[in-house]
């Protein structure tokens, strides 16, 4: 008997469940990445704001 290639097999409940799990994982990763990027942007904005606010202040190293 000739075997069918793996591509021709119909989807079973296991492969559908695997696809759902893979999609759920991708959705979780996408949400985590989005949250991480938002947090990094907020940190960068805060750092830039603090950096620009300190420009006019003298530090002990600059005093003579």
C-alpha positions as CSV (number, residue, x, y, z in Angstrom):
1,X,0.0,0.0,0.0
2,X,1.1,3.5,-0.8
3,X,1.3,6.0,2.1
4,X,-0.3,9.4,1.7
5,X,2.0,12.4,2.3
6,X,1.6,14.2,5.6
7,X,0.1,17.2,3.8
8,X,-2.9,15.3,2.6
9,X,-4.0,14.1,6.0
10,X,-7.2,15.7,7.3
11,X,-7.0,17.8,10.4
12,X,-7.9,15.9,13.5
13,X,-8.9,17.2,16.9
14,X,-5.3,17.0,18.1
15,X,-4.0,19.3,15.3
16,X,-6.9,21.7,15.7
17,X,-6.2,21.9,19.4
18,X,-2.5,22.4,18.7
19,X,-3.3,25.2,16.3
20,X,-5.5,26.8,18.9
21,X,-2.8,26.5,21.5
22,X,-0.2,28.0,19.1
23,X,-2.6,30.9,18.3
24,X,-3.2,31.5,22.0
25,X,0.5,31.5,22.7
26,X,1.1,34.0,19.8
27,X,-1.6,36.2,21.2
28,X,0.0,36.1,24.7
29,X,3.4,36.9,23.3
30,X,2.0,39.8,21.2
31,X,0.3,41.3,24.3
32,X,3.4,40.9,26.4
33,X,5.6,42.5,23.7
34,X,3.1,45.4,23.4
35,X,3.1,46.0,27.2
36,X,6.9,45.8,27.3
37,X,7.3,48.3,24.5
38,X,4.9,50.7,26.2
39,X,6.8,50.4,29.5
40,X,10.1,51.0,27.7
41,X,8.8,54.1,25.9
42,X,7.4,55.5,29.2
43,X,10.9,54.9,30.8
44,X,12.6,56.6,27.9
45,X,10.3,59.6,28.1
46,X,10.8,59.9,31.9
47,X,14.6,59.6,31.5
48,X,14.6,62.3,28.7
49,X,12.5,64.6,30.9
50,X,14.8,64.2,33.9
51,X,17.8,64.6,31.7
52,X,16.6,67.9,30.2
53,X,15.5,69.2,33.6
54,X,19.0,68.8,35.1
55,X,20.7,70.9,32.4
56,X,20.7,74.1,34.4
57,X,21.8,72.7,37.7
58,X,25.4,72.8,38.8
59,X,27.0,69.7,40.3
60,X,29.8,69.7,42.8
61,X,32.2,68.7,40.0
62,X,31.4,71.9,38.1
63,X,31.8,74.2,41.1
64,X,35.1,76.1,41.5
